[in-house]
């Protein structure tokens, strides 16, 4: 019994919403990065689900590429957080306002 | 729970849980290779990175107050966007899955994905490797002692 795609899409939508609420409400830079990972995962679930739905392998290939890009993004993002913490002693994004615009 | 825990370490552990659940969902969707990659890369690599940085960064400074008027406003915005997407979603419906012989299963999922990557998508694959190299160099440069 295959999983209906509608349920998968609703799940990915909920995951994306959780990630977005996390980005909007939390002020800890590390947790914001985690929420971004959640949103990337939700998009990935959509890729895989439609790959199954349309009987097309492209979605799975793109899923693998998305995971690679997410890994690179996390590495750079955490390096930025580390540099910020060294220079400013905080990871709260509200207290980091060196770029006055 | 990832976004509700006040302690970042608890958030990270819950994040592992959600990554593993997503990997199980991939198995259900007949994407075993992507599920394996998900477990290796996310639950293995990225979580170690997160925990490492959380340990490096001072925990006392990281734990802050949770509810403020600002957070309430942005949470409301997030819930509103969720509701509107759900409303749009409710008006359409997808048909049944495509019938016929599944290309996803031809000679096993791993072989199918591998053939696709190394024949049809070879150039994007190489570009992804260059991207990872650039990310690695960038992370090392950013995280050096003197920036």
gemmi code that builds the backbone of each chain (N, CA, C; Angstrom):
import gemmi

chains = {
    "A": [
        ("UNK", (0.859, -1.202, 0.000), (0.000, 0.000, 0.000), (0.884, 1.237, 0.000)),
        ("UNK", (0.975, 1.932, -1.134), (1.822, 3.123, -1.178), (1.207, 4.281, -0.402)),
        ("UNK", (2.072, 5.178, 0.012), (1.598, 6.342, 0.753), (0.969, 7.320, -0.238)),
        ("UNK", (-0.239, 7.837, 0.032), (-0.817, 8.835, -0.868), (0.004, 10.121, -0.835)),
        ("UNK", (0.151, 10.745, -2.005), (1.046, 11.898, -2.074), (0.489, 13.075, -1.290)),
        ("UNK", (-0.850, 13.124, -1.141), (-1.421, 14.257, -0.419), (-0.931, 14.294, 1.022)),
        ("UNK", (-0.866, 13.131, 1.666), (-0.416, 13.096, 3.051), (1.036, 13.536, 3.149)),
        ("UNK", (1.845, 13.094, 2.183), (3.253, 13.474, 2.204), (3.400, 14.977, 2.038)),
        ("UNK", (2.582, 15.555, 1.136), (2.679, 16.996, 0.905), (2.258, 17.768, 2.140)),
        ("UNK", (1.208, 17.290, 2.821), (0.783, 17.987, 4.042), (1.886, 17.909, 5.094)),
        ("UNK", (2.511, 16.734, 5.201), (3.587, 16.607, 6.182), (4.732, 17.567, 5.862)),
        ("UNK", (5.107, 17.638, 4.584), (6.208, 18.521, 4.232), (5.821, 19.976, 4.467)),
        ("UNK", (4.545, 20.295, 4.236), (4.088, 21.661, 4.506), (4.196, 21.988, 5.992)),
        ("UNK", (3.801, 21.038, 6.835), (3.900, 21.274, 8.280), (5.359, 21.448, 8.697)),
        ("UNK", (6.229, 20.612, 8.137), (7.648, 20.715, 8.482), (8.195, 22.074, 8.071)),
        ("UNK", (7.796, 22.522, 6.872), (8.254, 23.824, 6.394), (7.748, 24.929, 7.311)),
        ("UNK", (6.482, 24.818, 7.748), (5.931, 25.859, 8.610), (6.659, 25.902, 9.945)),
        ("UNK", (6.983, 24.722, 10.487), (7.735, 24.688, 11.742), (9.087, 25.385, 11.563)),
        ("UNK", (9.744, 25.086, 10.423), (11.029, 25.728, 10.177), (10.889, 27.228, 10.050)),
        ("UNK", (9.838, 27.672, 9.355), (9.681, 29.111, 9.156), (9.373, 29.816, 10.464)),
        ("UNK", (8.498, 29.206, 11.291), (8.197, 29.817, 12.587), (9.460, 29.876, 13.445)),
        ("UNK", (10.290, 28.832, 13.328), (11.543, 28.846, 14.077), (12.440, 29.982, 13.637)),
        ("UNK", (12.561, 30.188, 12.333), (13.404, 31.279, 11.846), (12.853, 32.615, 12.317)),
        ("UNK", (11.514, 32.738, 12.317), (10.938, 34.046, 12.634), (10.968, 34.334, 14.122)),
        ("UNK", (10.810, 33.303, 14.980), (10.632, 33.611, 16.394), (11.915, 33.518, 17.194)),
        ("UNK", (12.773, 32.537, 16.895), (13.948, 32.364, 17.730), (15.016, 33.378, 17.353)),
        ("UNK", (15.813, 33.780, 18.314), (16.852, 34.761, 18.049), (18.250, 34.175, 18.222)),
        ("UNK", (18.332, 32.873, 18.466), (19.633, 32.218, 18.564), (20.064, 31.798, 17.164)),
        ("UNK", (21.242, 32.245, 16.739), (21.655, 32.019, 15.353), (21.770, 30.533, 15.042)),
        ("UNK", (22.202, 29.727, 16.019), (22.354, 28.292, 15.765), (20.992, 27.654, 15.515)),
        ("UNK", (19.996, 28.053, 16.314), (18.667, 27.464, 16.134), (18.049, 27.946, 14.837)),
        ("UNK", (18.374, 29.163, 14.424), (17.884, 29.635, 13.128), (18.458, 28.760, 12.016)),
        ("UNK", (19.742, 28.400, 12.129), (20.336, 27.507, 11.123), (19.630, 26.150, 11.120)),
        ("UNK", (19.308, 25.630, 12.323), (18.596, 24.349, 12.393), (17.246, 24.452, 11.705)),
        ("UNK", (16.543, 25.572, 11.904), (15.234, 25.721, 11.280), (15.362, 25.776, 9.766)),
        ("UNK", (16.443, 26.412, 9.287), (16.665, 26.428, 7.837), (16.855, 25.007, 7.324)),
        ("UNK", (17.557, 24.167, 8.121), (17.701, 22.764, 7.721), (16.343, 22.078, 7.621)),
        ("UNK", (15.460, 22.393, 8.584), (14.120, 21.793, 8.523), (13.405, 22.173, 7.234)),
        ("UNK", (13.527, 23.442, 6.843), (12.829, 23.877, 5.630), (13.421, 23.196, 4.406)),
        ("UNK", (14.762, 23.054, 4.376), (15.381, 22.358, 3.245), (14.895, 20.918, 3.176)),
        ("UNK", (14.742, 20.290, 4.340), (14.245, 18.920, 4.365), (12.832, 18.840, 3.821)),
        ("UNK", (12.004, 19.834, 4.150), (10.630, 19.820, 3.648), (10.621, 19.895, 2.126)),
        ("UNK", (11.461, 20.772, 1.567), (11.528, 20.863, 0.114), (12.002, 19.545, -0.490)),
        ("UNK", (12.950, 18.905, 0.190), (13.474, 17.635, -0.293), (12.388, 16.567, -0.316)),
        ("UNK", (11.550, 16.558, 0.716), (10.449, 15.583, 0.750), (9.544, 15.778, -0.450)),
        ("UNK", (9.301, 17.047, -0.817), (8.478, 17.296, -1.996), (9.130, 16.732, -3.252)),
        ("UNK", (10.453, 16.933, -3.384), (11.153, 16.363, -4.542), (10.920, 14.863, -4.634)),
        ("UNK", (11.150, 14.169, -3.515), (11.049, 12.710, -3.539), (9.614, 12.279, -3.805)),
        ("UNK", (8.664, 12.986, -3.185), (7.267, 12.587, -3.350), (6.835, 12.714, -4.802)),
        ("UNK", (7.211, 13.822, -5.444), (6.802, 13.978, -6.840), (7.594, 13.069, -7.757)),
        ("UNK", (8.815, 12.717, -7.359), (9.557, 11.732, -8.140), (8.801, 10.414, -8.179)),
        ("UNK", (8.228, 10.033, -7.020), (7.436, 8.813, -6.983), (6.145, 8.984, -7.762)),
        ("UNK", (5.506, 10.144, -7.586), (4.212, 10.371, -8.220), (4.320, 10.350, -9.735)),
        ("UNK", (5.349, 10.988, -10.279), (5.476, 11.111, -11.727), (6.317, 10.003, -12.326)),
        ("UNK", (6.770, 9.067, -11.498), (7.584, 7.951, -11.981), (8.817, 8.451, -12.723)),
        ("UNK", (9.527, 9.397, -12.092), (10.646, 10.066, -12.740), (11.807, 10.085, -11.758)),
        ("UNK", (12.977, 9.712, -12.248), (14.124, 9.585, -11.344), (14.752, 10.928, -11.005)),
        ("UNK", (14.417, 11.967, -11.767), (15.076, 13.267, -11.608), (14.936, 13.804, -10.182)),
        ("UNK", (13.768, 13.581, -9.581), (13.543, 14.119, -8.249), (14.532, 13.572, -7.236)),
        ("UNK", (14.826, 12.274, -7.334), (15.764, 11.699, -6.363), (17.168, 12.243, -6.574)),
        ("UNK", (17.552, 12.422, -7.859), (18.880, 12.987, -8.124), (18.976, 14.391, -7.538)),
        ("UNK", (17.917, 15.177, -7.752), (17.921, 16.528, -7.198), (17.937, 16.499, -5.682)),
        ("UNK", (17.277, 15.508, -5.080), (17.325, 15.387, -3.625), (18.734, 15.211, -3.123)),
        ("UNK", (19.508, 14.382, -3.817), (20.896, 14.177, -3.401), (21.674, 15.478, -3.531)),
        ("UNK", (21.466, 16.211, -4.617), (22.172, 17.478, -4.785), (21.775, 18.471, -3.706)),
        ("UNK", (20.480, 18.479, -3.364), (20.034, 19.392, -2.314), (20.732, 19.092, -0.994)),
        ("UNK", (20.893, 17.799, -0.697), (21.566, 17.438, 0.556), (23.014, 17.930, 0.531)),
        ("UNK", (23.669, 17.809, -0.643), (25.055, 18.274, -0.729), (25.125, 19.775, -0.490)),
        ("UNK", (24.222, 20.529, -1.138), (24.231, 21.977, -0.963), (23.947, 22.340, 0.489)),
        ("UNK", (23.008, 21.610, 1.127), (22.684, 21.911, 2.523), (23.893, 21.675, 3.419)),
        ("UNK", (24.661, 20.615, 3.117), (25.838, 20.345, 3.941), (26.834, 21.502, 3.830)),
        ("UNK", (27.092, 21.969, 2.594), (27.999, 23.094, 2.435), (27.497, 24.341, 3.132)),
        ("UNK", (26.184, 24.567, 3.030), (25.606, 25.755, 3.644), (25.748, 25.721, 5.166)),
        ("UNK", (25.527, 24.545, 5.751), (25.658, 24.450, 7.210), (27.096, 24.709, 7.634)),
        ("UNK", (28.051, 24.163, 6.866), (29.451, 24.362, 7.245), (29.798, 25.842, 7.256)),
        ("UNK", (29.440, 26.544, 6.177), (29.758, 27.974, 6.106), (28.986, 28.755, 7.168)),
        ("UNK", (27.699, 28.420, 7.345), (26.900, 29.141, 8.326), (27.438, 29.008, 9.737)),
        ("UNK", (27.823, 27.780, 10.112), (28.348, 27.597, 11.464), (29.699, 28.285, 11.618)),
        ("UNK", (30.491, 28.339, 10.534), (31.754, 29.077, 10.625), (31.495, 30.553, 10.858)),
        ("UNK", (30.462, 31.091, 10.181), (30.107, 32.493, 10.389), (29.674, 32.718, 11.831)),
        ("UNK", (28.843, 31.794, 12.361), (28.391, 31.935, 13.752), (29.580, 31.924, 14.706)),
        ("UNK", (30.538, 31.036, 14.418), (31.714, 30.938, 15.281), (32.514, 32.229, 15.251)),
        ("UNK", (32.714, 32.779, 14.047), (33.464, 34.030, 13.935), (32.733, 35.160, 14.650)),
        ("UNK", (31.399, 35.202, 14.504), (30.613, 36.235, 15.179), (30.742, 36.105, 16.684)),
        ("UNK", (30.690, 34.854, 17.178), (30.773, 34.666, 18.631), (32.133, 35.094, 19.151)),
        ("UNK", (33.197, 34.826, 18.370), (34.521, 35.241, 18.809), (34.616, 36.754, 18.896)),
        ("UNK", (34.026, 37.436, 17.930), (34.205, 38.882, 17.864), (33.212, 39.632, 18.740)),
        ("UNK", (32.022, 39.086, 18.950), (30.988, 39.852, 19.642), (30.485, 39.191, 20.909)),
        ("UNK", (30.907, 37.953, 21.182), (30.518, 37.287, 22.420), (29.020, 37.046, 22.515)),
        ("UNK", (28.343, 36.913, 21.421), (26.921, 36.613, 21.470), (26.507, 35.902, 20.189)),
        ("UNK", (25.446, 35.088, 20.299), (24.872, 34.489, 19.098), (23.452, 34.979, 18.896)),
        ("UNK", (23.065, 36.001, 19.654), (21.730, 36.553, 19.501), (21.730, 37.512, 18.313)),
        ("UNK", (20.881, 37.202, 17.330), (20.938, 37.994, 16.106), (20.384, 39.397, 16.307)),
        ("UNK", (19.674, 39.629, 17.424), (19.187, 40.984, 17.659), (20.291, 41.910, 18.152)),
        ("UNK", (21.316, 41.316, 18.759), (22.386, 42.153, 19.308), (23.511, 42.371, 18.320)),
        ("UNK", (23.405, 41.743, 17.155), (24.464, 41.885, 16.160), (24.001, 42.901, 15.138)),
        ("UNK", (24.493, 44.094, 15.255), (24.070, 45.136, 14.306), (25.282, 45.956, 13.893)),
        ("UNK", (26.293, 45.243, 13.376), (27.473, 45.981, 12.930), (27.244, 46.578, 11.550)),
        ("UNK", (26.321, 45.980, 10.790), (26.031, 46.536, 9.472), (24.839, 47.462, 9.598)),
        ("UNK", (25.111, 48.697, 9.913), (23.997, 49.630, 10.075), (23.463, 50.028, 8.711)),
        ("UNK", (22.187, 49.784, 8.495), (21.616, 50.094, 7.189), (20.353, 50.930, 7.308)),
    ],
    "B": [
        ("UNK", (9.343, 20.669, 18.427), (10.182, 20.612, 19.619), (11.555, 21.191, 19.341)),
        ("UNK", (11.964, 21.147, 18.057), (13.246, 21.766, 17.728), (13.212, 23.242, 18.061)),
        ("UNK", (12.082, 23.883, 17.775), (12.043, 25.321, 17.969), (11.482, 25.699, 19.323)),
        ("UNK", (10.973, 24.714, 20.122), (10.394, 25.092, 21.405), (11.354, 24.912, 22.563)),
        ("UNK", (12.367, 24.064, 22.397), (13.295, 23.866, 23.501), (14.111, 25.123, 23.730)),
        ("UNK", (14.344, 25.438, 24.998), (15.152, 26.623, 25.279), (16.624, 26.293, 25.197)),
        ("UNK", (16.960, 25.038, 25.482), (18.360, 24.639, 25.443), (18.723, 24.204, 24.022)),
        ("UNK", (19.736, 24.797, 23.411), (20.081, 24.424, 22.031), (20.471, 22.964, 21.883)),
        ("UNK", (21.040, 22.343, 22.938), (21.412, 20.932, 22.820), (20.172, 20.073, 22.666)),
        ("UNK", (19.121, 20.389, 23.420), (17.864, 19.645, 23.260), (17.314, 19.825, 21.857)),
        ("UNK", (17.401, 21.046, 21.341), (16.946, 21.286, 19.976), (17.705, 20.402, 19.000)),
        ("UNK", (19.008, 20.281, 19.201), (19.812, 19.476, 18.279), (19.395, 18.015, 18.332)),
        ("UNK", (19.112, 17.504, 19.544), (18.714, 16.106, 19.653), (17.369, 15.880, 18.967)),
        ("UNK", (16.443, 16.824, 19.157), (15.162, 16.692, 18.467), (15.339, 16.784, 16.967)),
        ("UNK", (16.341, 17.586, 16.542), (16.599, 17.696, 15.105), (17.058, 16.361, 14.535)),
        ("UNK", (17.881, 15.616, 15.311), (18.276, 14.269, 14.871), (17.039, 13.406, 14.693)),
        ("UNK", (16.123, 13.499, 15.651), (14.894, 12.699, 15.577), (14.121, 13.008, 14.303)),
        ("UNK", (13.978, 14.298, 13.982), (13.186, 14.629, 12.786), (13.923, 14.217, 11.520)),
        ("UNK", (15.269, 14.311, 11.513), (16.007, 13.847, 10.339), (15.805, 12.351, 10.115)),
        ("UNK", (15.842, 11.585, 11.198), (15.654, 10.145, 11.049), (14.241, 9.827, 10.583)),
        ("UNK", (13.251, 10.588, 11.076), (11.880, 10.346, 10.626), (11.748, 10.632, 9.141)),
        ("UNK", (12.399, 11.710, 8.692), (12.340, 12.026, 7.265), (13.002, 10.922, 6.450)),
        ("UNK", (14.094, 10.362, 6.979), (14.745, 9.247, 6.274), (13.789, 8.059, 6.166)),
        ("UNK", (13.035, 7.780, 7.235), (12.056, 6.687, 7.174), (10.990, 6.971, 6.129)),
        ("UNK", (10.602, 8.249, 6.026), (9.617, 8.626, 5.005), (10.170, 8.377, 3.605)),
        ("UNK", (11.471, 8.652, 3.397), (12.074, 8.382, 2.093), (12.013, 6.895, 1.762)),
        ("UNK", (12.255, 6.058, 2.756), (12.161, 4.609, 2.503), (10.743, 4.257, 2.065)),
        ("UNK", (9.748, 4.850, 2.729), (8.362, 4.582, 2.338), (8.085, 5.043, 0.917)),
        ("UNK", (8.776, 6.095, 0.484), (8.553, 6.631, -0.851), (9.458, 5.978, -1.884)),
        ("UNK", (10.026, 4.822, -1.576), (10.839, 4.045, -2.509), (12.098, 4.792, -2.941)),
        ("UNK", (12.688, 5.545, -2.027), (13.936, 6.250, -2.340), (14.984, 5.834, -1.325)),
        ("UNK", (15.412, 4.580, -1.415), (16.312, 4.064, -0.373), (17.663, 4.766, -0.388)),
        ("UNK", (18.155, 5.109, -1.600), (19.467, 5.737, -1.668), (19.457, 7.094, -0.986)),
        ("UNK", (18.428, 7.887, -1.268), (18.348, 9.201, -0.639), (18.193, 9.052, 0.869)),
        ("UNK", (17.468, 8.020, 1.311), (17.323, 7.798, 2.750), (18.683, 7.523, 3.391)),
        ("UNK", (19.489, 6.684, 2.728), (20.805, 6.373, 3.289), (21.675, 7.620, 3.334)),
        ("UNK", (21.630, 8.413, 2.242), (22.422, 9.644, 2.224), (21.960, 10.589, 3.318)),
        ("UNK", (20.646, 10.636, 3.526), (20.102, 11.505, 4.574), (20.651, 11.118, 5.943)),
        ("UNK", (20.638, 9.821, 6.230), (21.126, 9.386, 7.544), (22.609, 9.712, 7.687)),
        ("UNK", (23.398, 9.415, 6.627), (24.836, 9.656, 6.737), (25.138, 11.135, 6.898)),
        ("UNK", (24.609, 11.939, 5.965), (25.011, 13.345, 5.905), (24.398, 14.139, 7.045)),
        ("UNK", (23.074, 14.025, 7.199), (22.418, 14.840, 8.219), (22.664, 14.291, 9.615)),
        ("UNK", (22.157, 13.085, 9.863), (22.220, 12.554, 11.223), (23.659, 12.318, 11.643)),
        ("UNK", (24.559, 12.071, 10.684), (25.953, 11.871, 11.043), (26.742, 13.164, 11.050)),
        ("UNK", (26.917, 13.744, 9.865), (27.842, 14.864, 9.737), (27.331, 16.164, 10.300)),
        ("UNK", (26.158, 16.575, 9.846), (25.684, 17.906, 10.200), (25.405, 18.004, 11.692)),
        ("UNK", (24.904, 16.921, 12.300), (24.603, 16.996, 13.728), (25.873, 17.112, 14.556)),
        ("UNK", (26.934, 16.388, 14.136), (28.205, 16.526, 14.856), (28.677, 17.973, 14.781)),
        ("UNK", (28.534, 18.570, 13.587), (28.931, 19.960, 13.408), (28.147, 20.874, 14.346)),
        ("UNK", (26.821, 20.674, 14.392), (25.978, 21.515, 15.240), (26.370, 21.387, 16.706)),
        ("UNK", (26.488, 20.139, 17.161), (26.796, 19.947, 18.580), (28.160, 20.534, 18.917)),
        ("UNK", (29.109, 20.382, 17.982), (30.444, 20.911, 18.201), (30.393, 22.426, 18.400)),
        ("UNK", (29.664, 23.099, 17.527), (29.576, 24.557, 17.637), (28.832, 24.958, 18.896)),
        ("UNK", (27.774, 24.193, 19.272), (27.044, 24.542, 20.495), (27.956, 24.419, 21.706)),
        ("UNK", (28.825, 23.374, 21.687), (29.752, 23.240, 22.808), (30.760, 24.390, 22.816)),
        ("UNK", (31.212, 24.812, 21.632), (32.193, 25.888, 21.585), (31.591, 27.207, 22.060)),
        ("UNK", (30.368, 27.454, 21.604), (29.712, 28.698, 21.979), (29.196, 28.561, 23.397)),
        ("UNK", (29.306, 29.619, 24.138), (28.932, 29.569, 25.550), (27.428, 29.306, 25.692)),
        ("UNK", (27.080, 28.266, 26.481), (25.675, 27.901, 26.602), (24.888, 28.936, 27.384)),
        ("UNK", (25.510, 29.491, 28.411), (24.792, 30.462, 29.238), (24.332, 31.650, 28.410)),
        ("UNK", (25.202, 32.059, 27.494), (24.830, 33.206, 26.674), (23.756, 32.830, 25.669)),
        ("UNK", (23.703, 31.525, 25.325), (22.790, 31.144, 24.249), (21.355, 31.009, 24.742)),
        ("UNK", (21.161, 30.672, 26.018), (19.809, 30.480, 26.521), (19.198, 31.837, 26.824)),
        ("UNK", (18.114, 32.139, 26.187), (17.496, 33.432, 26.388), (16.040, 33.309, 26.720)),
        ("UNK", (15.379, 34.420, 26.964), (13.940, 34.375, 27.192), (13.215, 33.940, 25.936)),
        ("UNK", (12.111, 33.249, 26.115), (11.476, 32.647, 24.963), (10.394, 33.537, 24.358)),
        ("UNK", (9.507, 34.026, 25.193), (8.340, 34.722, 24.654), (8.503, 36.226, 24.847)),
        ("UNK", (8.446, 36.933, 23.747), (8.415, 38.377, 23.786), (7.353, 38.827, 22.798)),
        ("UNK", (7.066, 40.099, 22.822), (6.028, 40.605, 21.922), (6.464, 40.428, 20.478)),
        ("UNK", (7.766, 40.606, 20.236), (8.315, 40.442, 18.898), (8.103, 39.016, 18.390)),
        ("UNK", (8.429, 38.049, 19.259), (8.283, 36.647, 18.865), (6.820, 36.313, 18.617)),
        ("UNK", (5.936, 36.885, 19.420), (4.515, 36.607, 19.228), (4.049, 37.093, 17.858)),
        ("UNK", (4.485, 38.289, 17.513), (4.065, 38.839, 16.213), (4.568, 37.960, 15.080)),
        ("UNK", (5.856, 37.587, 15.127), (6.380, 36.819, 13.994), (5.793, 35.416, 13.976)),
        ("UNK", (5.508, 34.836, 15.156), (4.851, 33.538, 15.173), (3.468, 33.596, 14.550)),
        ("UNK", (2.749, 34.686, 14.819), (1.438, 34.852, 14.213), (1.545, 34.934, 12.692)),
        ("UNK", (2.555, 35.661, 12.217), (2.748, 35.757, 10.769), (2.993, 34.366, 10.185)),
        ("UNK", (3.860, 33.568, 10.856), (4.152, 32.228, 10.366), (2.898, 31.368, 10.301)),
        ("UNK", (2.080, 31.415, 11.365), (0.858, 30.610, 11.371), (-0.101, 31.070, 10.282)),
        ("UNK", (-0.124, 32.384, 10.034), (-1.005, 32.899, 8.984), (-0.583, 32.365, 7.628)),
        ("UNK", (0.717, 32.371, 7.352), (1.198, 31.854, 6.064), (0.866, 30.372, 5.950)),
        ("UNK", (1.052, 29.623, 7.060), (0.691, 28.193, 7.043), (-0.776, 28.009, 6.692)),
        ("UNK", (-1.634, 28.810, 7.325), (-3.061, 28.685, 7.068), (-3.406, 28.996, 5.629)),
        ("UNK", (-2.776, 30.030, 5.074), (-3.120, 30.385, 3.695), (-2.651, 29.314, 2.725)),
        ("UNK", (-1.465, 28.725, 2.969), (-1.019, 27.655, 2.071), (-1.964, 26.460, 2.189)),
        ("UNK", (-2.367, 26.141, 3.423), (-3.290, 25.020, 3.602), (-4.587, 25.277, 2.861)),
        ("UNK", (-5.049, 26.542, 2.877), (-6.299, 26.882, 2.188), (-6.145, 26.663, 0.694)),
        ("UNK", (-5.035, 27.132, 0.131), (-4.810, 26.941, -1.300), (-4.713, 25.463, -1.617)),
        ("UNK", (-4.022, 24.731, -0.730), (-3.848, 23.299, -0.953), (-5.184, 22.592, -0.973)),
        ("UNK", (-6.102, 23.071, -0.134), (-7.381, 22.391, 0.022), (-8.205, 22.439, -1.255)),
        ("UNK", (-7.896, 23.387, -2.151), (-8.734, 23.560, -3.333), (-8.284, 22.675, -4.485)),
        ("UNK", (-7.133, 22.074, -4.413), (-6.675, 21.205, -5.480), (-6.385, 19.827, -4.934)),
        ("UNK", (-6.309, 18.860, -5.834), (-6.027, 17.514, -5.376), (-5.283, 16.773, -6.466)),
        ("UNK", (-4.305, 15.986, -6.079), (-3.500, 15.257, -7.050), (-4.172, 13.945, -7.393)),
        ("UNK", (-3.918, 13.482, -8.590), (-4.479, 12.216, -9.018), (-3.688, 11.069, -8.420)),
        ("UNK", (-4.046, 9.841, -8.796), (-3.282, 8.691, -8.310), (-1.900, 8.666, -8.937)),
        ("UNK", (-1.006, 7.916, -8.343), (0.357, 7.846, -8.830), (0.378, 7.255, -10.239)),
        ("UNK", (1.422, 7.632, -10.995), (1.523, 7.173, -12.372), (1.584, 5.656, -12.422)),
        ("UNK", (0.816, 5.119, -13.333), (0.750, 3.663, -13.435), (1.914, 3.146, -14.268)),
        ("UNK", (1.986, 1.846, -14.401), (3.013, 1.253, -15.254), (4.225, 0.822, -14.458)),
        ("UNK", (5.213, 0.333, -15.182), (6.398, -0.195, -14.538), (7.202, 0.958, -13.964)),
        ("UNK", (7.629, 0.817, -12.730), (8.294, 1.917, -12.049), (9.748, 2.003, -12.488)),
        ("UNK", (10.162, 3.196, -12.964), (11.573, 3.365, -13.312), (12.417, 3.466, -12.052)),
        ("UNK", (11.760, 3.776, -10.914), (12.530, 3.924, -9.685), (13.100, 2.602, -9.220)),
        ("UNK", (12.486, 1.497, -9.668), (12.875, 0.200, -9.135), (13.757, -0.581, -10.088)),
        ("UNK", (14.050, -0.033, -11.254), (14.712, -0.813, -12.286), (16.100, -1.235, -11.828)),
        ("UNK", (16.290, -2.508, -11.564), (17.587, -2.996, -11.121), (17.959, -2.470, -9.748)),
        ("UNK", (16.975, -2.164, -8.923), (17.269, -1.654, -7.593), (17.416, -0.149, -7.613)),
        ("UNK", (16.976, 0.466, -6.528), (16.972, 1.933, -6.480), (18.380, 2.505, -6.566)),
        ("UNK", (19.341, 1.847, -5.902), (20.701, 2.389, -5.876), (21.291, 2.409, -7.272)),
        ("UNK", (21.090, 1.319, -8.006), (21.647, 1.273, -9.361), (20.982, 2.324, -10.254)),
        ("UNK", (19.679, 2.482, -10.109), (18.980, 3.461, -10.948), (19.500, 4.863, -10.687)),
        ("UNK", (19.595, 5.234, -9.404), (20.050, 6.588, -9.075), (21.496, 6.774, -9.514)),
        ("UNK", (22.332, 5.772, -9.293), (23.734, 5.886, -9.684), (23.885, 6.066, -11.181)),
        ("UNK", (23.135, 5.294, -11.960), (23.197, 5.449, -13.415), (22.752, 6.843, -13.831)),
        ("UNK", (21.686, 7.337, -13.200), (21.202, 8.670, -13.569), (22.249, 9.733, -13.240)),
        ("UNK", (22.865, 9.619, -12.058), (23.822, 10.651, -11.658), (25.027, 10.644, -12.577)),
        ("UNK", (25.560, 9.450, -12.857), (26.833, 9.406, -13.575), (26.673, 9.431, -15.080)),
        ("UNK", (25.438, 9.357, -15.595), (25.288, 9.475, -17.051), (24.572, 10.762, -17.442)),
        ("UNK", (23.392, 10.980, -16.888), (22.625, 12.146, -17.333), (23.024, 13.411, -16.580)),
        ("UNK", (23.461, 13.246, -15.325), (23.695, 14.431, -14.501), (25.157, 14.501, -14.059)),
        ("UNK", (26.069, 14.175, -14.982), (27.477, 14.150, -14.584), (27.990, 15.556, -14.308)),
        ("UNK", (27.631, 16.525, -15.164), (28.132, 17.887, -14.974), (27.626, 18.501, -13.663)),
        ("UNK", (26.316, 18.420, -13.354), (25.879, 18.921, -12.036), (26.588, 18.226, -10.875)),
        ("UNK", (26.893, 16.948, -11.056), (27.584, 16.223, -9.987), (28.961, 16.826, -9.745)),
        ("UNK", (29.688, 17.100, -10.844), (31.019, 17.692, -10.683), (30.918, 19.086, -10.084)),
        ("UNK", (29.907, 19.839, -10.517), (29.740, 21.189, -9.975), (29.449, 21.125, -8.481)),
        ("UNK", (28.674, 20.116, -8.066), (28.391, 19.962, -6.640), (29.668, 19.684, -5.864)),
        ("UNK", (30.573, 18.889, -6.458), (31.823, 18.613, -5.751), (32.650, 19.877, -5.615)),
        ("UNK", (32.687, 20.708, -6.669), (33.416, 21.977, -6.578), (32.779, 22.866, -5.521)),
        ("UNK", (31.430, 22.862, -5.468), (30.730, 23.676, -4.471), (31.111, 23.250, -3.061)),
        ("UNK", (31.191, 21.938, -2.824), (31.556, 21.462, -1.493), (32.988, 21.872, -1.154)),
        ("UNK", (33.878, 21.835, -2.172), (35.260, 22.255, -1.923), (35.303, 23.725, -1.530)),
        ("UNK", (34.548, 24.559, -2.268), (34.520, 25.985, -1.965), (33.967, 26.215, -0.560)),
        ("UNK", (32.903, 25.478, -0.198), (32.324, 25.628, 1.136), (33.334, 25.244, 2.211)),
        ("UNK", (34.098, 24.176, 1.950), (35.082, 23.736, 2.936), (36.150, 24.800, 3.141)),
        ("UNK", (36.683, 25.345, 2.025), (37.713, 26.370, 2.138), (37.156, 27.601, 2.836)),
        ("UNK", (35.925, 27.982, 2.464), (35.317, 29.143, 3.090), (35.134, 28.964, 4.581)),
        ("UNK", (34.692, 27.778, 5.001), (34.491, 27.526, 6.430), (35.815, 27.596, 7.178)),
        ("UNK", (36.866, 27.033, 6.573), (38.170, 27.061, 7.249), (38.654, 28.493, 7.390)),
        ("UNK", (38.512, 29.282, 6.313), (38.970, 30.676, 6.368), (38.184, 31.451, 7.411)),
        ("UNK", (36.857, 31.232, 7.464), (36.021, 31.994, 8.392), (36.311, 31.615, 9.831)),
        ("UNK", (36.601, 30.349, 10.086), (36.729, 29.873, 11.463), (38.161, 29.956, 11.968)),
        ("UNK", (39.053, 30.573, 11.185), (40.422, 30.697, 11.690), (40.450, 31.584, 12.917)),
        ("UNK", (41.564, 31.504, 13.633), (41.639, 32.230, 14.897), (41.556, 33.757, 14.677)),
        ("UNK", (42.302, 34.228, 13.698), (42.297, 35.660, 13.452), (41.563, 35.928, 12.153)),
        ("UNK", (40.449, 36.653, 12.205), (39.688, 36.876, 10.979), (39.883, 38.305, 10.502)),
    ],
}
model = gemmi.Model(1)
for chain_id, residues in chains.items():
    chain = gemmi.Chain(chain_id)
    for i, (resn, *xyz) in enumerate(residues, 1):
        res = gemmi.Residue()
        res.name, res.seqid = resn, gemmi.SeqId(i, " ")
        for name, pos in zip(("N", "CA", "C"), xyz):
            atom = gemmi.Atom()
            atom.name, atom.element = name, gemmi.Element(name[0])
            atom.pos, atom.b_iso = gemmi.Position(*pos), 0.0
            res.add_atom(atom)
        chain.add_residue(res)
    model.add_chain(chain)
structure = gemmi.Structure()
structure.add_model(model)
structure.setup_entities()
